[in-house]
Amino acid sequence: MSNEEEKIAKFKIKPQSPCKRWKTKKLGKNEYWTPNSLLSNETPSSPFFCDMFPKHIERMRENKRREKTIGETIETYKDVIELLGNKPIGDYTNIDGRYYRNSLLKTPKNRKRVKRYRDKNIHELMSLDFPPSDKMSFENQSKLISRMTSCWNFFVDEYPEYVSENVFKSQSIRVNPVKRKDRRGEFTEDDIHLIFNHRTYLPAIFDSPYGKKIQYPYYWVPILGIFTGCRLEELCMMRVKDIIKEKDIWVYSIREEGEYGDEKTTVKNPYSERDIPLSSVLVDTLGFVRYVDYVKKQGKERVFWELTKVKDRFSHNFGRFFNERYLKQIGLKNGGRKLSFHSMRHSIETHLTNQNVNPRYIDFLQGHSQKGIGGSVYMKGIQPEVLLKECVEKIDWGVDWETLKVKWN
């Protein structure tokens, strides 16, 4: 094997790749995974993919996409080069697109983190017989295909002299192979009674060796989740200044703040910026507002200041506690049901729908995109007192919350 072939093998690039060697940099705002030289002196029919995908990344930054999303997108482009080779963008064909889509069916999830898979290249992984539980989810497959489709749409629009069609887009409709009953579920009312049973809930938090450093975030976040329908990160990033009083109603005001690329708080989409009225259970029975004031007097900026940021998320440690330890401890993850903290959002939606609550109130509460002009314009300024009366105060799980009161001060 020649020196050049050894360099190619080192980076697990297929031999037909034109890249002689690659340098890997920590992904900063102006850093990319780029080639230093080419194997061939032939003039390509169009620029190579490795030279062109940074242009799409710049467009993503112009559109203020999350740095985390950009980093994941770059990893996807690297995987495509590893799988299909680094070719001129005009040389990729519909056959390449089909091969890429089909490869996702044969590639295990989390392949770069799982010890069994992380040292193997993508071609070696595709030949493995891995268990169905390790299969990449339909949602992740769709996300990866969407990234490549978006990139090629950019090439079609900006460089029609090189690319005339989107070869990564499938003309057929992809159908989720997982039966609806087997998809990520929701908690039943019996589940919720089990989760918030004071005999299991409180000891799991305050008597656990895992909870010595992080207790009150683990106590408050699930209770807030089952009354607000918030996404997990929306709760874990909460700041003391976000709990405010509007017209005698306490609300959690969710806003995105900070410069692009250095946001202090983030939201999923524009509709996620909203004011959520706090239930009387939170305010009067459990004293959450008083707890926030207590944290504020300690000079803390964030309500759950004990939660450190891991992989750009404050929710990382809480997710491990609730999803991987507590739900298993009380037996909710032992029967094959796909349950997690996110299941609370589905539970609230079903709970309120069964009480004939206006669907737009439910969407607003949960920060869903509103359907149609009426939703996106007229529902944007919904008043807290209306949402409290017509929606939030109708959330009643039949739990005796008095038994969960703790002396946090």
N, C-alpha and C positions, 0 to 999 in steps of 0.2 A: 504493500500500500504506500503510495506517495505521500509526501508531506501535506500536499493540498487535500488529498482524500482523507487523511487523518483529521485535518482541521474541520472538514465538512462533517465527518462522522461524530466528532466531538459535540457538535451542536445539533446532531440528529436531524440534519437537513438532507432531503433526498439528493442523490448524486446529480440529478439534472438541474439542481438549483444553480443559478449563475453566481451565487455569492461565494467568494473565496474565503472570507472569514467575516465573522460578525462580532460586534462589540455589544455588550449588554450594560446598560447604564441604569442607575436608579431612576425611576420615572419621575422626572420633574416636569415643570410646565413647558419647557422647551427641549426636552430630551426624548429621543426615540430609539428604537431598536433598528439600527441602520447598517447597511453593508459598507465596507471600506473599499472593496474592489470587486471586479468581475472575472470569471473564469474565461469568458469568451470575448474576443475583440470584435465580433460581428455586431453590426448595428441592429438593435432590436426593432421590431415592427411598431412597438409602443413602449412607453416607460415601464420599468419593472414595478410589480406590486409593492415591493419593499420601499421604493422611492415615492410611490403615490399615496399609500395609505396615510402618511403623516399629513397630507393635505386635507384628508377627510377629518383627521383628528383636530386640526386647526379650525375647521368649520364647526366641529362639535364645541370647541371652546368659545368660538364666536357666539354660538347659540347658548352658551353658559350651561352646558351639561356638567354634571357632577364629576369631580376629579376621580372619584371611585369608579364611576361608570366608564370614564375614559380609560383608566388603567385596565379594567376588565376587557374593554373593546380591543385594546392593543394586544392583550393576551390571546384574544380570539383570532386576530390577524396573524399572529405568530403561529398559532396552531394550523391555520389554513396553509401557510407556507410550508410547515412541517409535513402536512398531509399531501398537498397537491404540487409542491415545489414552487419556487419563486419565479414566476414567468411574467413576460410583458402582459399588461392588463388586457390587451386586445386578443391575447392568445388563449385566455380561459374560455371554456366552452360550456354548453348545457350539460355535457357529460361530466365535466368537473363539478358543476353545481349539484347534479344528481348524486355523484360519488360522495360529495361532502355531506349532503343530507342523510344519505344511507349510512355513512360512517358514524353518525351520532347515535344510531341504533346499536352500534357495536362498541361504543366507548363507555367505560364506567364513569359514574359521577365522582366528583372530587378526586380526579386521577392524579392531581399534583400534590394532594395532601395525604392520601391514604398510602401507608408504607408499602403495601403490596403492589401498588401501581406506579408510584412516583418516579422510579428509576427506569421505567420502560418508555420507549418512544411510542408514538401513536399507532404505528403499524404493528408493533408487537402487541399492543393492547387489543387491537381489533381481532387478533387471532386467538385471544384468550377465551376460555369458557367460564365467564364469571357468573355468580348467582343473580337471579332476577332482582333481588333486593339492592344490588349495586348498580342497576341500570339507571342511566340518566333519565330524569323525569321528562315528560312531554313538555312541560312548561319551560324547562331549561333548553331543550332541543329547539323549541320555537323561538326562544330569546336569541340563541346563537344564529339561527337562520335569519332572524330579523336584522341582526347586526350586519351580516354579509349583504343582505338585500339592500339595506340602507346605504352601505358603502358603494355598492354597484349603481344604485340610483344616482348617487352623487357623481360617479364617473360618467354615467350616461348624460347627465345634465351639463356637467362642466367640461367634459372631454369627449364630445361626440365624434371627434376625428379619430379616436382610438376605440371607443366602446359604443356600440349601437343598441345593445339589449342587455337586460339584467339576467345573467345566466344562473344566478343563485336563487332566483324566485321560482317557486313551483307554481305551475298552472292549476294543479288540482288542490282541492280543499283538504287540509290536514284535519283529521278528527282525533280527538283525545281518546286513546285506546283504553283508558281507565274508566270503568263504569262509574256513573255519577255517585252511586252509593258508596264507592270505595275511595272517593276523593277526600281531600281534607275536610273533616267534619266540624260539627258544632257541639258545644256542650248542651246536654239536656238539663232540665231543672234539677233532676236528681244528681247529675254530675256537679252542678254548682253547689248544691247542698253538701256534697261530699268534699269539694274543694275548700269551702269556707266553714267546715265543721271546726269549732274552736279546739276540739280535742286533738286534731291532727295539724291544723293550720298553724296555730301558735307555737307548738313545740318544734315543728319543722323549721321555723324561723329563729326562735329565740333560744332553743335548747340544742340546736345542731352545731357541731364543731365547725361547719362551713359558714355559719352565720355570725361568727364573733366580730368580724369587721364590717359586714354588711347585714344590717337587720331591718331597719325601718324602710329602706327602699323595697326590700322583699315583702314587707308587710303591706305597704301602701299601694304599690303598683298594680297587683291583681284586683284589689278593691276598686281602684280608680278605673281599671280597664272594664270591669263588669258594669259600671255605671255611666261611662262616657263613650265607650266604643272606640276609644283612641287606638291608633297603632302603637306598638310597643315602644318604638324609638321616640314617638311624640311624647310619651309619658316620661321616659327616662331622661330626656333632655330638658325637662321642665325647669324654669328659673323662678325664683321667688317673685320677681317683678311681673311674671305672667299671670299670677293669681290676683285679679282685680275685682272691684265692685262696680257694677253698672246698674244704675236705677235700683239700688237695694238688692241686687242679685249678684252673687259671687260667680265669676266665670273664669275658666282657663282660656286665656287669649293666646292662641297658637299663631305665631308669625315667624317668618324666616328673616334672620338678621345676620349681618356681616358681609364683608366684601366677597365677591365671587372667588371661589377656591379656598376661602378661609372663613366659611360660615360658622357662626356660633350656634345657630339653630337652623335646622333644615326642614322642609316639608316636601311631600311627595309630588304634589302638583299645585297649581294656583287655587284649586278648590279646597285644599287642605288648610289654608289659612282661614280660621274661623274662631268664634267665641263660643265655648261650650259651657252652658250653665251647670253648676255643681248641684247634685242632688242633696236634698235635706238630710239624707243618711250620712253623706260625706261631711256636710257643714255642721249639722246640729248633733247627730248621734255620735259620730266618731271624731269630730273636732279637727278635720283636716286643715281648715284655714288657720286655726290656732297653731297647728304644727308648723305650717309654712312661716307664720310669724315668729315662732320659736327658732327656726332655722335662720331666718333673716337676722334676728338679734345676735346670732353667733357669727355674723359677718360672712355668711355663705352666699354665693351668687346663685347656685343651683339647688333646687329643693333636695334632690337625691345626690348630693355632692360626693357620697361614698362610691358611686359608680364611676369608675375610670373609663376613659375612652379606649376601646380596643378595636382595631381595624375600622376606624372612623365611626364607631357606634358606641354610644353609652349603654346600650341594651345588651351587650355581649354577655357579661357575667350574669345578669338577671336571667337571660334566656336559658343559659345552662342550668341555673338553679331550678327554674320553674318547669321547663320542658323535659330536661333530662333526669332531674332528681325527684322533684315533688310529685309530678304527675305519675311517675313510675311508682313512687312510694305508696301512693294511695290507690294504685291499681288501674288507673285510667289509660295506661299505655301498654297494658299487658294483653289486650284482647285483639290486637290488630287494627284498632281504630286509629286514624291519623288525626291526632289532637295536638294542639299547641296553644300558646297564649293567643295566637291569631284567631283561634276558634271562638273566642269571646265576641269578636265582631260579628261572626255569623249568628251566634246565639242571640245577640241584641237585635239584629235585623229580623230574625224569625219571631222573637218575643214581641217586638213592637208591631210587626205586620199582623200578628194574630189578634192584636188589639185595635186593628183598623186605623193605625196612625198613618197620617199622610206620608206616602213614600218619599216625598221631597224633604220632609222634615228628617226622616231617617238618613237620607243621603247627605244632608247638610251636617247632621250630627257626626257622621263618620268620615266626612271629608271626601265623599265620592264626587266624581264629576257629575254635574247636573245635566239631565237630558233636555235638549231643545233650548230655544231662546228664552222661554219663560224661566227655565231652571237657571241658566247661566247669568241672566240679568236680574230678574225680579226677586229671586230667592237669595241673592248674594247678601242682601242687607237684612236678613231675618232678625227680628228683635229677640234678645235673650229671654224676655218674659214670656214670649209666645212659645219659643222652643222649650222652655222649662215646663210650662203648663201643658202643652199639647204633646210633648214627647218625653222629656227626661223624667218627669215625675210619674210617668206611667211604667217606668222600669221597676218592677217589684218581683223579687226572686223568692220571697217567702222565707228569707234567712233571718234569724234572730241576731242582728248586728250588735246588739248590746253585749253579747257574749264574746265579741271580738275586740272590745275596747281595751286599750293598753295605756299604761302610764308612761308615755314617751318623754315626759319632762322630769 
